[in-house]
Amino acid sequence: MKNDIQIKPTAVLGWDVGGAHLKAALVDATGSAIAVIQVPCPLWRGLHELEQAVEDVINQLEQSLAVQVTTDYEFGGHVVTMTGELADIFPHRQQGVEQISAQMLALLGEHTRFYAGNSGLVSADEVADYASEIASANWLASAELVSQRLPQGLFVDIGSTTADFVLFDQYQVIERGASDGERLQQEALVYSGVIRTPLMSLGKRVPFMGEWQTLAAEHFATTADVYRLTLDLNESEDMAETADGSGKSAEDSARRIARMIGRDVGDAPLSAWIALAEAFKHMQLNQLKDAVLRNLSYAQLETQASFAQAPLIGAGAGSFLVRELAAQLNRRYFDIDRLITGHNPEAKHWAGVCLPAYAVACIAAESFA
């Protein structure tokens, strides 16, 4: 068949369909990052959001690279991974996987395959049979890529909403459960990210101006408010809506975190709200450090190998937290950028932020070689 995906391609486009963002990574046949794009995609509002997001990505690619992504099959087609099947517009994950896959197939064309974890890449006709393996398998794609390039370590990908913790040893991934339920139980998956996570999930109280202050159990503010005030969050990665739908200035963020302790922003100077943001940051670091320590403890139980010198490898919008965790635990830190190939520094950076999309594109490129 003309333009069949068995023809050796010059590049592949990988997609990661999340519940809040859509990420796409274009790589060449050697796995080098050419272009990586992330756009908002609030999937809980409906599949029309995914259609618009795909259109936005393709338009940005075509403008920046002067190619026709959906028709020029020098790209070797598309490969899709996802977590968006968890969006509450779907009654269960099977339906979520099938509907997202059908939508992506309709938008991208017949040369689209889907990442099914250890079962590899499957065609659209096979999606229903492999739905449980396709569901939320994006972490495994990233882990496969990292484990191929380092012999041992703990890979930590902190995104807008969640954090993944994946051990690997002797270039092999150590899986701690396959489903989200199993991985949550093992703390291989923690719902704690640097943009969308409600601050009320980080604990029950926080120090403020010399006293312990109980937190309101309300969605008044998110971790993005914290990291805007601490200056840790890259503005270009701050794509999600705020808790109250208003702005993203320092004063806006301070006003929202003030509500978390029953205050108004005018009750204290900005320096006090920045100090409160630092306190929230350390609450989240402690939460994530517990998961790191549990995973490292499991590694020695499972492998009987010493992980004393195993580094932490950080990826995602929250990789700055992984760097701090490594420093606290006196471990080496590898930024994922060092493991990504390519000549474009911006594309390499975004590949680290959108690692699953880059990883599935690399997996597909290898399968065509």
C-alpha positions in Angstrom: 0.0 0.0 0.0 1.3 3.4 -0.8 2.5 5.4 2.2 2.1 2.3 4.4 3.7 2.7 7.8 6.1 -0.2 7.0 7.9 2.2 4.7 11.0 3.5 6.6 10.1 7.0 7.7 12.2 10.1 8.1 10.3 11.2 11.2 7.4 10.2 13.6 4.9 12.3 15.5 4.2 11.1 19.0 1.1 12.2 21.0 0.3 12.1 24.7 -3.4 12.8 25.3 -3.8 13.9 28.9 -6.9 15.1 30.8 -5.6 18.7 30.9 -3.0 19.0 28.2 -2.2 17.6 24.8 1.5 17.0 24.0 3.1 16.2 20.7 6.7 15.4 19.8 8.1 15.2 16.3 11.3 13.1 16.1 13.5 12.0 13.2 14.4 8.4 12.5 17.2 8.5 15.0 15.1 9.7 17.8 16.3 13.3 17.8 13.8 15.9 18.9 12.7 18.2 16.0 9.8 20.0 17.6 7.7 19.5 20.7 4.4 21.3 21.5 2.1 21.4 24.4 -1.4 23.0 24.4 -4.2 23.1 26.9 -6.9 20.4 26.5 -9.5 20.3 29.3 -10.9 17.0 28.3 -13.5 16.9 31.1 -15.4 19.5 29.0 -15.8 17.1 26.1 -14.1 15.5 23.2 -14.5 18.7 21.2 -11.6 20.0 23.3 -9.3 17.3 22.0 -10.3 18.1 18.4 -9.4 21.7 18.9 -6.2 20.9 20.7 -5.0 18.6 17.8 -5.8 21.3 15.3 -3.8 23.8 17.4 -0.8 21.4 17.5 -0.9 20.7 13.8 -1.2 24.4 13.0 1.8 25.2 15.1 3.9 22.5 13.5 2.9 23.5 10.0 3.7 27.1 10.7 7.1 26.4 12.3 8.3 23.6 10.0 6.4 24.4 6.8 5.1 20.8 6.4 1.7 19.2 6.0 1.7 17.0 9.1 -1.6 15.1 8.3 -0.8 14.3 4.7 2.9 14.1 4.3 3.8 10.6 5.3 7.5 11.1 5.2 6.6 11.4 8.9 5.7 7.7 9.1 2.4 8.4 10.7 1.5 9.0 14.3 1.7 7.1 17.6 -0.5 7.9 20.6 -0.4 7.3 24.3 -2.8 8.6 26.9 -4.1 9.2 30.4 -7.2 11.2 29.3 -9.4 8.1 29.6 -9.7 9.0 33.3 -11.6 12.1 32.5 -15.0 12.0 34.1 -16.8 12.4 30.8 -16.3 8.7 30.4 -18.1 6.2 32.6 -15.1 3.8 32.6 -11.6 3.6 31.2 -12.4 1.1 28.5 -14.8 3.6 26.9 -12.4 6.4 27.4 -9.6 4.6 25.6 -11.9 3.6 22.7 -13.4 7.0 22.3 -10.1 8.9 22.5 -8.5 6.4 20.1 -11.4 6.8 17.6 -11.1 10.6 17.8 -7.4 10.6 17.2 -7.8 8.2 14.3 -10.4 10.4 12.8 -8.2 13.5 13.2 -4.9 12.0 12.2 -5.7 9.4 9.6 -5.2 5.7 9.2 -1.5 5.8 9.8 -2.0 6.1 13.5 -1.0 3.5 16.1 -1.4 3.3 19.9 1.0 2.5 22.6 0.0 -0.6 24.6 2.8 -0.8 27.1 4.6 -4.1 27.1 2.4 -5.2 24.1 4.0 -2.6 22.0 2.3 -0.5 19.3 -1.2 -1.7 18.1 -3.5 -0.6 15.3 -6.8 1.1 15.7 -8.6 -2.3 15.0 -6.8 -3.7 18.1 -7.6 -0.9 20.5 -10.6 -2.5 22.1 -8.6 -5.7 22.9 -5.7 -3.8 24.4 -7.6 -1.0 26.1 -6.4 -2.0 29.6 -2.8 -1.9 28.4 -3.3 1.4 26.6 -4.9 3.1 29.5 -2.5 5.4 31.3 0.6 3.6 30.0 2.5 6.8 29.1 4.7 6.5 32.2 6.0 3.2 30.9 7.0 4.7 27.5 9.1 7.3 29.4 10.6 4.7 31.7 11.6 2.5 28.8 13.4 5.4 27.2 15.3 6.3 30.4 16.2 2.7 31.3 17.7 2.2 27.9 20.1 5.1 28.5 21.1 4.7 32.2 21.9 1.4 34.0 20.2 2.2 37.3 18.1 4.9 39.0 14.8 6.2 40.1 13.0 8.1 37.4 10.7 10.8 38.6 8.4 12.7 36.2 6.5 15.5 37.9 3.9 17.1 35.7 1.0 19.5 36.2 -1.2 17.0 38.1 0.7 13.8 39.0 4.1 12.5 39.8 5.4 9.1 38.5 8.2 7.2 40.3 9.8 4.4 38.3 12.7 2.2 39.3 15.1 0.6 36.9 18.1 -1.6 37.3 20.5 -3.2 34.8 18.7 -1.2 32.0 15.4 -2.9 32.9 12.2 -1.2 34.2 11.0 -2.5 37.6 7.2 -2.3 37.3 5.2 -1.7 40.5 1.8 -2.4 39.2 0.3 -1.7 35.7 -3.0 0.0 36.4 -3.4 3.4 38.1 -5.0 1.7 41.1 -2.1 -0.6 41.6 0.5 2.2 41.0 -1.3 4.6 43.4 -1.3 1.9 46.1 2.4 1.4 45.6 3.2 5.1 45.4 4.6 4.6 41.9 1.9 7.2 41.1 1.2 10.1 43.3 -1.5 12.7 42.5 0.8 15.7 43.2 1.9 18.1 40.5 3.2 21.6 40.2 0.3 23.3 38.4 -3.2 21.9 39.0 -2.9 20.2 42.4 -5.2 21.8 45.1 -3.2 23.1 48.0 -5.6 21.5 50.5 -4.2 18.1 49.4 -0.8 18.9 50.7 -1.7 18.7 54.4 -4.0 20.0 57.1 -2.0 22.9 58.5 0.8 25.3 57.5 3.1 27.7 59.4 2.2 31.3 58.9 3.8 34.3 60.7 5.0 32.2 63.6 1.8 30.2 64.1 0.3 27.0 62.8 -2.7 27.7 60.5 -5.3 25.2 59.6 -6.1 25.0 55.9 -9.5 25.4 54.3 -10.7 22.3 52.6 -11.6 24.3 49.5 -10.3 24.6 46.0 -9.1 28.1 46.5 -5.6 27.8 45.2 -3.3 25.3 43.4 0.4 24.6 43.3 0.9 26.9 40.3 0.1 29.8 42.7 2.9 28.5 45.0 5.5 28.2 42.2 4.7 31.5 40.7 5.5 33.1 44.0 8.7 31.1 44.5 9.7 31.8 40.9 10.2 28.1 40.2 7.5 27.7 37.5 8.4 28.3 33.9 5.8 30.8 32.6 5.5 29.0 29.2 4.5 25.8 31.0 1.8 27.5 33.1 -1.1 26.7 30.8 -3.9 25.6 33.1 -6.7 27.8 34.4 -6.4 29.2 37.9 -8.7 28.1 40.7 -10.8 31.2 40.5 -10.5 31.8 36.8 -8.6 35.1 37.2 -5.1 36.2 36.5 -1.6 34.7 37.2 0.2 37.7 38.6 2.1 37.5 41.9 -0.8 39.4 43.6 -3.4 37.1 42.1 -1.5 34.1 43.3 -1.0 35.6 46.8 -4.7 36.4 47.0 -5.6 32.8 46.3 -3.2 31.2 48.8 -4.3 33.8 51.4 -7.8 32.3 51.1 -6.4 28.9 52.0 -5.8 30.2 55.5 -8.9 32.3 55.7 -7.2 35.6 55.0 -7.2 38.5 52.5 -4.1 39.4 50.6 -4.1 42.8 52.3 -3.7 41.3 55.7 0.1 40.9 55.3 2.8 42.1 53.0 3.7 40.2 49.8 6.9 38.9 51.6 4.6 37.0 54.0 2.7 35.3 51.2 6.0 34.4 49.5 7.1 32.8 52.8 3.7 30.9 52.9 4.3 29.7 49.4 7.8 28.4 50.4 6.1 26.5 53.3 3.6 24.9 50.8 6.5 24.0 48.6 8.2 22.1 51.4 5.0 20.4 52.3 4.9 19.1 48.8 8.5 18.2 48.8 8.0 16.1 52.0 5.0 14.4 50.4 7.1 13.5 47.3 10.2 12.5 49.4 8.1 9.9 51.2 7.3 8.3 47.8 11.0 8.5 46.8 12.1 6.8 50.0 9.5 4.1 49.7 10.4 3.3 46.1 14.1 3.2 46.9 13.4 0.8 49.8 11.4 -1.4 47.5 14.3 -1.5 45.0 16.6 -3.1 47.4 14.0 -5.6 48.4 13.1 -6.5 44.8 16.6 -6.6 43.3 18.9 -7.4 46.2 21.1 -4.8 44.5 22.5 -1.7 46.2 20.8 1.5 45.2 23.0 3.6 47.4 24.5 5.3 44.4 21.4 5.3 42.2 20.7 8.8 40.8 17.3 10.5 40.6 16.3 11.4 37.0 14.0 14.3 36.8 11.5 15.1 34.0 8.3 17.2 33.6 7.3 20.7 34.5 8.3 19.9 38.1 11.8 18.6 37.5 13.0 21.4 39.7 11.5 19.5 42.7 13.3 16.3 41.7 16.6 18.3 41.7 15.8 19.5 45.3 14.8 16.0 46.4 18.1 14.7 45.1 20.0 17.4 47.0 18.1 16.6 50.2 18.8 12.9 49.9 22.5 13.4 48.9 22.0 11.7 45.6 23.2 12.5 42.1 20.7 14.2 39.9 20.3 13.8 36.1 18.1 16.2 34.2 16.2 14.4 31.5 17.5 16.9 29.0 20.9 15.1 29.2 19.3 11.9 27.9 17.4 13.5 24.9 19.1 13.8 21.5 18.7 16.6 19.1 20.3 19.9 18.0 17.5 22.2 19.0 17.8 23.2 22.7 14.2 24.4 22.9 12.9 21.1 21.4 15.1 19.1 23.9 13.7 21.1 26.8 10.1 20.6 25.8 10.8 16.9 25.1 11.7 16.7 28.8 8.5 18.4 29.8 6.4 16.3 27.5 8.5 13.1 27.8 5.8 10.5 27.1 5.1 12.0 23.7 8.8 12.1 22.9 9.2 8.5 24.2 6.5 6.9 22.1 7.7 8.7 19.1 11.2 7.2 19.7 9.7 3.8 20.2 7.8 4.1 16.9 10.9 5.3 15.1 12.9 2.3 16.4 10.2 -0.1 15.1 10.5 1.4 11.6 14.3 1.1 11.5 
